[in-house]
Amino acid sequence: MDMLLVDESEETEAYKAIGTRNSQRDSSNNKQIFEGVESMWSSATTDAIEARGRDDLNAITGNLFKPGIYKPMMPSTVEATLVQGASFVFKGKEVLLEHYDVSSGAHVSVEELLEAALSK
């Protein structure tokens, strides 16, 4: 792996630049523009969770009474928690994979991401 980019800026600058959901700001007051509840939880979220299951996630995160081993990295602001992510794989300037999350949990599969990243 040559490079992994994670945006830790207060106003999620990288997400704003690529236009992910809930990353844009109102130019008159610099407040985040919220795209609605479906941008946080939609049928895509439910479908993704059903497709991959939750056993592995639950084993790591635990629950209220029995916390798991994972300590989450929390976004720097409350607004940043609303910003949806994206995944990209590049080979030089060539885009091998481009995926924008439509809602929470609606990520590209790990298998698809690895296939793109490890392709020759």
C-alpha contacts under 8 A as a table, 3 or more apart, distances in Angstrom:
res1	aa1	res2	aa2	distance
1	M	4	L	7.60
7	D	12	T	6.13
7	D	13	E	7.14
7	D	14	A	6.00
7	D	15	Y	7.54
8	E	12	T	6.67
8	E	75	P	7.35
8	E	76	S	7.16
9	S	12	T	5.03
9	S	13	E	6.29
9	S	76	S	7.60
10	E	13	E	7.84
10	E	76	S	5.88
10	E	77	T	6.53
10	E	80	A	7.46
11	E	80	A	7.01
12	T	15	Y	5.51
12	T	16	K	6.32
12	T	23	S	7.02
12	T	80	A	6.62
12	T	83	V	7.95
13	E	16	K	5.05
13	E	17	A	6.15
14	A	17	A	5.08
14	A	18	I	6.47
15	Y	18	I	5.37
15	Y	19	G	5.96
15	Y	20	T	5.57
15	Y	23	S	5.90
15	Y	83	V	7.61
15	Y	85	G	7.10
16	K	19	G	4.99
16	K	20	T	6.48
16	K	23	S	4.87
16	K	24	Q	5.58
19	G	23	S	6.45
19	G	24	Q	6.97
20	T	23	S	5.66
20	T	24	Q	7.90
20	T	83	V	7.07
20	T	84	Q	5.87
20	T	85	G	6.27
20	T	86	A	6.90
20	T	100	Y	6.52
20	T	101	D	7.57
21	R	24	Q	7.55
21	R	35	E	7.03
21	R	39	S	6.75
21	R	83	V	6.00
21	R	84	Q	5.24
21	R	85	G	7.69
21	R	101	D	7.77
21	R	102	V	7.00
21	R	103	S	7.91
22	N	32	Q	7.00
22	N	33	I	5.97
22	N	34	F	5.20
22	N	35	E	5.81
22	N	39	S	7.48
22	N	82	L	6.18
22	N	83	V	4.81
22	N	84	Q	6.51
23	S	32	Q	6.84
23	S	33	I	7.22
23	S	83	V	5.31
23	S	84	Q	7.41
24	Q	32	Q	5.97
24	Q	33	I	5.73
25	R	30	N	5.29
25	R	31	K	5.33
25	R	32	Q	4.35
25	R	33	I	5.32
26	D	29	N	5.81
26	D	30	N	5.00
26	D	31	K	5.42
26	D	32	Q	6.30
26	D	33	I	6.25
27	S	30	N	5.34
27	S	31	K	7.84
32	Q	79	E	6.95
34	F	82	L	7.79
35	E	38	E	7.68
35	E	39	S	5.96
36	G	39	S	5.62
36	G	40	M	7.41
37	V	40	M	5.34
37	V	41	W	6.30
37	V	42	S	7.91
38	E	41	W	5.00
38	E	42	S	4.90
38	E	103	S	6.87
39	S	42	S	6.86
39	S	84	Q	7.79
39	S	102	V	6.30
39	S	103	S	4.79
39	S	104	S	7.43
40	M	82	L	6.95
40	M	84	Q	7.78
40	M	103	S	4.78
40	M	104	S	5.22
41	W	44	A	7.68
41	W	45	T	5.76
41	W	46	T	7.77
41	W	103	S	5.52
41	W	104	S	5.83
42	S	45	T	5.22
42	S	46	T	6.66
42	S	103	S	6.23
42	S	104	S	7.96
43	S	46	T	5.05
43	S	47	D	5.94
44	A	47	D	5.05
44	A	48	A	6.00
44	A	102	V	7.18
44	A	103	S	6.81
44	A	105	G	7.92
44	A	106	A	5.69
45	T	48	A	5.24
45	T	49	I	6.26
45	T	103	S	6.07
45	T	104	S	5.87
45	T	105	G	5.12
45	T	106	A	4.96
46	T	49	I	5.25
46	T	50	E	6.11
47	D	50	E	5.12
47	D	51	A	6.02
47	D	106	A	7.97
48	A	51	A	5.09
48	A	52	R	6.27
48	A	105	G	6.51
48	A	106	A	5.53
48	A	107	H	7.53
49	I	52	R	5.47
49	I	53	G	5.46
49	I	54	R	6.66
49	I	105	G	6.93
49	I	106	A	7.95
50	E	53	G	5.23
50	E	54	R	7.84
53	G	56	D	7.59
54	R	57	L	5.15
54	R	58	N	5.88
55	D	58	N	5.17
55	D	59	A	6.09
56	D	59	A	5.17
56	D	60	I	6.56
57	L	60	I	5.35
57	L	61	T	6.06
57	L	62	G	7.98
58	N	61	T	5.17
58	N	62	G	5.10
58	N	63	N	7.32
58	N	68	G	7.69
59	A	62	G	5.63
59	A	68	G	6.44
60	I	68	G	4.94
60	I	69	I	5.49
60	I	70	Y	5.47
61	T	67	P	6.28
61	T	68	G	4.39
61	T	69	I	6.43
61	T	70	Y	5.39
61	T	71	K	7.72
62	G	66	K	5.68
62	G	67	P	4.39
62	G	68	G	3.91
62	G	69	I	7.52
63	N	66	K	5.22
63	N	67	P	5.20
63	N	68	G	7.04
64	L	67	P	6.17
68	G	71	K	7.97
74	M	81	T	7.87
75	P	78	V	7.19
75	P	80	A	5.69
75	P	81	T	5.90
76	S	80	A	6.70
77	T	80	A	5.18
77	T	81	T	6.95
78	V	81	T	5.43
78	V	82	L	7.41
79	E	82	L	5.60
79	E	83	V	7.20
80	A	83	V	5.34
84	Q	100	Y	7.88
84	Q	101	D	5.95
84	Q	102	V	7.14
84	Q	103	S	6.36
84	Q	104	S	6.64
85	G	100	Y	6.39
85	G	101	D	5.52
86	A	98	E	7.54
86	A	99	H	5.47
86	A	100	Y	4.29
86	A	101	D	5.50
86	A	107	H	7.57
87	S	97	L	7.43
87	S	98	E	5.95
87	S	99	H	5.18
87	S	100	Y	6.58
87	S	107	H	7.98
87	S	108	V	7.17
87	S	113	L	7.92
88	F	95	V	7.28
88	F	96	L	7.46
88	F	97	L	5.23
88	F	98	E	4.66
88	F	99	H	6.45
89	V	95	V	6.12
89	V	96	L	5.31
89	V	97	L	4.95
89	V	98	E	6.82
89	V	113	L	7.55
89	V	116	A	6.60
89	V	117	A	5.99
90	F	93	K	6.34
90	F	94	E	5.53
90	F	95	V	4.61
90	F	96	L	5.38
90	F	97	L	7.08
90	F	117	A	7.85
91	K	94	E	5.15
91	K	95	V	6.50
91	K	96	L	6.69
95	V	98	E	6.88
96	L	116	A	6.05
96	L	117	A	7.79
97	L	113	L	7.39
97	L	116	A	6.27
99	H	107	H	7.74
99	H	108	V	6.40
100	Y	107	H	7.71
101	D	104	S	7.06
101	D	105	G	7.64
101	D	106	A	5.37
101	D	107	H	5.47
101	D	108	V	7.61
102	V	106	A	6.26
103	S	106	A	5.60
104	S	107	H	7.75
108	V	112	E	6.72
108	V	113	L	6.71
109	S	112	E	5.24
109	S	113	L	6.24
110	V	113	L	5.03
110	V	114	L	6.02
111	E	114	L	5.21
111	E	115	E	6.00
112	E	115	E	5.05
112	E	116	A	6.29
113	L	116	A	5.33
113	L	117	A	6.13
114	L	117	A	4.90
114	L	118	L	5.80
115	E	118	L	5.39
115	E	119	S	5.94
116	A	119	S	5.31
